[in-house]
């Protein structure tokens, strides 16, 4: 049986048709990869390369044109309701409800899942405390800084104990110091909780900081490189950055990006 946090992507393609002209626009050309349970994978690519389209397919907001995408063996679009409580996402905008306090925002997914009110409060309080916000549980979003709001959004994602966590440009709008701190908290919690995580970003440094695996998307989306970052020594990272940047600019694969045990794409 496939683990709930395993993602399988096979010959995935997505084509949109422009309203009026009917012209076909290819957002995803072909994607083939597997993300194992417990992996942290960063996806990096230029603006407009299909990263957000891929996330929409993964979340189940849209159906593939061709190919297959599955989480735990189930298709997100076809079995959308199954993924309530299985998948959680954090976005660039925190999407907190302004009329609810921090703790009420965090417990909202548990409320929607029908959990007992006492359990909702207990679990929401525990996650706020873990993220250093115990003193702010009764604060409203407008009373919190941008970094604090994003921590509330993280608590809201983790509180349902999902098998899979998605972060879509979730830290890019913060100043670098705050972004690094919250990004580190996110990765630490993912590892502590043994979750699968996908980080989508256009920032190469942020992608490399995952320390695990990096997928480089071409335009339209296809995998130009699939890297195990542990295969690259610290003194090789400057060369790695330069090669990835050249790969993105040229929109073609670089065989030298692969290492032993990696499969060229």
N, C-alpha and C positions, 0 to 999 in steps of 0.2 A: 504493500500500500504506500502511495506517495505521501511524504510528510507534508503537513499543512503549509509549511513555509517554503516549499520547493517551487521554483518557477521554471516552466518549460516553454521556450519560444522556438518555434519551428517554421521556417519559410514564411515568416510573418510579413505581410504587405498591407499597406493602407493607401487608398487612392480617394481623393475628394474630387467632386465636380463643381466647378464654379457656377453660382446662380446666374442665370441669364444666358451665358455663353455655353455652358455645359462642358467647358474645357476641363480635361483631366489634370489634376495636380497630384503628383506622387509625393507623399509625405514620408512613407517608409517603403524602401525598395525591397529589402530582404533582411530579416534578422533571424539568426540562429544561435542560440546559446541556452545554457541551463544554469540557474542559480540554486545552489544546494541549501538545504536547511542550515541556518546559522551563519551564512555568509553575509559579509558587508560588501556591497558592490557600488562603486561610484560610476556614473555615466557622465561623460563629458563630451561636448560637441558645440559647434558654432550655433549662434542664434538661427532658428529656422530649420534646424536639421532633423526635426521630428521627435525630439525628446519629450515634449509635452504631449504629443499625439500618442507616443508609446505609453506614457503614464495613464492617459485616458483609457486606452485599451486594457491596461493592467488593472485599473480600478473598476472597469466594467461600464464606463460611460459611453463606450462606442464599440462597434463590432468590427473585427478585421475584414478587409476585402478578400484576402487569401491567407492561407496558412493557419497556424494554431498558436494560441497562448493559453496557458493553464497554470493555476495555482493549486497545488495539492491535487492535481489531476482534474480539476474542475475549471470550466470556462467562465471567467468573470462576468461577461455580458449575459450569457445564457442562465447563469445561476447567481444573479446579483444578490438576492436576499440571503443566500448562504454565507456571504462574506461579511455580514454585519457582525462585528466582534472578532472577526478573523484578520481584517486588514484595517490599518489606520494610516492617516496621512497628515503631514505638516507642510504648510505652504509658505510662500514668501510673505503673504499677509496672514496675520494670526487668526483672523476670522472669529474673534471672540464676540459674543453677543453683548452689546454695550449696557443692556439693562440687567445683566446678571453679574453677580460678584465673581471673583476668581474661583472660589470653591464651587459655585453653582455652574460656572462654565466647564470646569473639569468634570463634574459629575453628570453633565448633560448626556454623554453617550450611554452611561449606565442607566440613566432615566429612560432613554429611548429603548434600551434593551430589556426594560422591565425589572431591573434589580430593586431590591428592597431599599427604601429611603435611608435607613440606618447604615446599610452596607455602602450605598453610594457616598455618603458623607465620610465614612471611615476610610474608604479607599482613596477618595479625592484628597482628603487631608494628608494621607500618607505620602502621596506623590508630590503634593505641594511642599511638604516638609523635606522630602528628598532633594528637591530642586531649590531649596533655600528660601522658600516663600511662605513659611508657616505664619509669619507675622502679617501677611497680606491677604489672607484667605477671604476677608470681608471687603477687600478693596474692589472698586469697579475698574474696568479697563482704562478709562481716561485718567485714573489716578496712578497708573503704573507706567514705568519707562518702556521703551521699545523692547529692550532685552528681557525685562520682567514679563511682558506680555507674551513674548515668544516662549518663555519657560512655562507659562500657563498653558500655552498651546501644546508643548511637549507633554506636560502632565496629562492633558486631555487625551492625547494619543496613546500614552502608555497605560492609562487607567483601565482600559478594557482588556489589557493583557493580550494584545493581538499576536498572531504568528508572524505577520509581515508588517514592517513599517516603511513608509515611503516619505522621503523628504525632497520636495520640489523647490529648488532655489531657496531653501528655508532659512538660510543664514546670510545671504548675499546683501540684504538691505541694511544689515547692522554694521557698526564700525568694526574694524578688524579685531581689536582686542576683545570686544564683547562676542563677536562671531566665533572667534577661536575658543573662547570659554564655553559657550553654549554648544558648539559643535562637538567639543570634547566630552561634555556631559552626555550628549546624545549617543555618541559612540560607546562610551563607558556603560551606559544603561542597556544599550542593545547587546553588548557582550555579556554583561552581568545576567541579563534575562534570557540569554541564548536565543535571541530573535534573528530573523532574516531581515536585512535592511537594504533598500535601494536609495542612493543619494544621487539626484539629478542636479547638475550644475554646469555652468559655462566657465567656471573658474578652475583652472588647472591645479593651482596650489591646493585648493579645497579638496579636489578629487584625490590628489596624491596623499593628503593627510589621513585618508581612511586607513592606509597601511595594509589593506587587504587586496582587493581586486579592482581593476580599472578597465572599463569598456570605453573605447573611443569610437564615437559615432561619426560616420561621414554624412554627406548631404546630397540627396535624401538619405534617410537613415539606413545604414548598413554598418556592420562592425568592421572597422578598419584595424583595430588592435584589441586584444584581450590579454591583459597583463596581470600577472601575479606580482604585486609590488615587492614582496619579500625576496624575489629573485634579483632585485636591484640593490646593490650596496649603496650606503649613504654617499660615498664619493662619486657614484655614477648618476645621481639624481639630476645633476645639471644637464648631463647629456640626454637623459630620459626626457626632461622637460623640452629641450630643443627638438628632439625627434618627434615628440607628440605635437608640438606646435607646427612643425613642418608638415606632418601628416595631415593635420587639420587644414592647413593652408592649401596644400596640394590636392587634398581630398583623395588620397590613395594610400595604400598600405606600404609599410616599411618593414621588410623582413627582419631587419636588425632589432626591431622592437621585441621580438619573441626570444624566449629563453628556454632552457631545457625543461621539458614537461609541459610547455605551452604549445598550442596549435595555432599556426598562422591562419588568419581569417581572409 
